Amino acid sequence: MNTVVDTLGIAITLPDGSVRHYPHGTTVSGIAASIGTGLAKATLAGRVNGVLVDACDAINFDATVQIITPKDSDGVDIIRHSCAHLMGHAIKQLYPTARMVIGPVIADGFFYDIAFEQPFTPADVDAIEQRMRELIAQDYAVIKKVTARSDTIALFTQRAEEYKLRLIDDMPNEAAMGLYHHQEYVDMCRGPHVPNTRFLKAFKLTKLAGAYWRGDAKNEQLQRIYGTAWADKASLGAYLLRMEEAEKRDHRKLGRELDLFHFQEDAPGAVFWHPRGWTIFQQLINYMRARQEDAGYVEVNTPDVMDRSLWEISGHWANYRDHMFTTTTEDNRVFALKPMNCPGGVSLFKHGLKSYRDLPIRMAEFGKVHRYEPSGALHGLMRVRHFTQDDAHIFCTPEQMDAECRDVVALVLDIYRQFGFQNIAIKLSTRPANRMGDDATWDVLEGALVQALQGLGLAYTLNPGEGAFYGPKLEFVLCDAIGRDWQCGTLQVDMNLPERFDIDYVTDDSSRKRPVMLHRALFGSLERFTGILLEHYAGKLPAWLAPVQVCVLSITEQHGDYAKAVTQTLRHTSIRAVSDVRNEKIGYKIREQTLLRVPYLVVVGAEEVANGTVTLRDHAGENLGTMALADAALRLKDLSKLAA
């Protein structure tokens, strides 16, 4: 960036392409004011030559400038970050001995970690929120001061903010710090932040949690207060409604109510599947098994425990050791529970000579994997230590790579569509800093994924540096019924593991060549996908997937034998049916089975017994008619099929 020294000052190019001239040292807020009073009032910050800056920052060079307002996604993030500082202001007023740690922005909100001698309570959180609202009502200006390092250290020393001092120690090359003054409260940040608290009215503190300094359980425990903030009260209200709906859909709550699974401390991070939950799980496996068979996959299975040497070759020992469960035998051999299925797949390929005529080889495995996750990170089915992947490894020639990538992408999108997910985002995660292989290999692999997406006409976003250590990957992100995103399937292309494991195939000229290895999982974790489905459908799973598709209800005990006979007939037509012949009122039984989200109910009484018929109704209470049992079985069979 060159400093302009002519008499026109500096040239500012606006998003519409127009160019305006301003004196040296003009600010984003000054530019906004020159455009219009309304824009000036709405200005939060600016983007100068692509870099976010505070509205008060001076500009001394020609630049492109975008004014950031609450309508921009950057603006909402700035509001959230400033709300974290505002929360610090309120906390220090109410609890002067509390020490502030860090307060970053997260998805849909923010949090602040605090060191305090006594546990915060929900009542304390309410008091903090109320004080924040009182501070907002003061409509005070947030003042930024770039402060010399020594003065910053002196300030936080005098205020006994030891964690801020530790953070400064982590930045040895910073000669000056950005300090943001909320009246008497001061916080340190790179910014930018709002110029005034009037922008922070649409917020809500949401929950309390524990945390550790630097996220390490070996360090001291802190307290974390979460909040959410939005551009306006309407957006905040819509978000809170979504969260209320999400709480109703919480898969852990549904797991209890529908008797699907449970967790217990004897096996943290591992699922105890109840019969109904295990039925759902098996239906997912059966579905994927059929789709893979149609797509030319063969199913395999590899050991759960393998010698350390295999993980050293694969690179997992160097790159993933902290997440692996290991044991040492009496002869000092080290074994690990597999955290990934890849080495097993490579070992299968390596067993026996392979020809180019054999390729592509598509090997699928419903592999159990084990990964150590910190106890604080465990979350129902969504984050576990022991789970099942619908994994597959495709070994192909370089010439086949593009077609195989396209086929995987097309398959995963069609599968998600059948499960009711229409809005799928694709992210391309590129080479991480810690990786195997040279840049030339990574260029080829990343190019292959881009070419496949472009060939299918699919849009994608970049996720720089987030690839696996052995290859780039595509991530498929589902949007559920209430607008939440879930990253599920992945596709990775890899030429590094074939090299490390020294696998090859015989070419048409009898030479040896390395295959390309594709790693793909479409559900990802079956446990997690089950949790996502439960929340997406609020427990009302499609009939083909429901653990119980039909419940046969007797009106009185006298009709129990007929109800049981109807149930057996339905089971013989491969319908998952149960009967409820308890001596309870029929209305009570209907309500109970409805709460269990059984898709179809069959009611039998004296008339049905006499005529050999049944009365059929759906989960919503609609009467589907009285019909002969054979006709009802065919109807229910059709209603319980997966839509094409």
Number of C-alpha atoms within 10 A of each C-alpha: 8 8 13 14 11 7 8 12 18 23 18 22 18 16 11 7 9 9 13 13 15 19 14 18 15 18 21 27 25 16 23 22 15 13 11 10 10 10 17 19 12 16 24 29 29 27 18 21 15 11 10 18 22 24 25 21 17 15 20 20 20 20 20 18 20 22 23 26 23 20 12 13 13 18 24 24 24 29 31 31 27 29 35 26 28 24 25 27 24 23 24 16 15 14 12 11 15 18 22 23 23 21 24 17 22 14 8 14 23 24 26 22 24 25 22 16 11 8 11 15 11 11 9 14 18 14 15 24 21 15 19 24 20 12 19 18 13 11 13 14 14 18 16 24 14 13 16 15 18 11 12 21 20 13 15 18 13 10 13 15 18 17 17 21 17 12 13 18 12 10 11 9 9 11 11 14 20 18 19 24 17 22 12 8 15 20 20 21 17 12 17 25 27 29 21 17 23 15 25 25 19 20 24 21 21 17 14 17 13 13 20 18 18 12 12 11 13 9 11 12 18 21 20 21 22 21 23 24 28 28 23 16 13 11 14 19 15 11 16 15 13 15 13 12 14 17 13 14 20 19 26 21 15 19 21 11 13 20 15 20 20 16 15 10 7 7 11 14 26 21 18 14 17 14 13 16 20 15 18 20 19 14 16 17 18 12 13 18 19 11 14 19 13 10 13 13 20 15 15 15 15 18 11 16 15 17 16 19 14 17 22 14 16 21 20 21 17 11 15 13 17 13 16 20 16 16 15 12 8 7 6 8 11 14 18 21 19 25 24 19 23 20 20 21 23 21 14 13 20 16 9 8 11 17 15 18 11 12 15 20 19 22 22 26 22 22 24 21 19 22 20 16 17 14 13 11 11 16 12 21 26 19 18 23 22 20 22 19 23 23 25 26 25 25 28 23 19 15 9 14 23 19 14 19 24 18 14 20 24 13 16 18 18 13 16 19 14 12 15 14 18 14 15 19 17 21 20 25 22 22 24 16 10 11 18 19 16 9 11 8 15 22 13 15 23 22 14 20 24 18 15 20 21 13 12 12 9 12 11 17 12 12 16 13 16 17 22 19 21 22 28 27 26 27 24 25 19 22 16 19 16 15 11 12 16 17 17 19 24 23 24 24 26 26 21 23 22 19 16 14 15 13 20 21 24 17 15 10 6 10 9 15 16 19 25 24 27 23 22 25 23 25 25 19 26 23 21 23 21 19 22 22 20 19 25 24 15 18 24 19 20 21 22 20 21 21 25 21 23 28 23 28 28 27 22 16 14 14 18 22 13 21 28 19 13 26 23 17 16 23 15 12 14 11 22 22 24 20 20 21 21 14 13 13 11 19 9 10 19 22 13 12 21 19 14 17 22 25 25 26 26 24 23 25 21 14 11 19 16 8 11 15 20 27 21 22 19 15 19 10 14 10 12 15 10 17 17 13 18 16 13 21 22 14 14 20 18 12 16 20 13 13 10 5
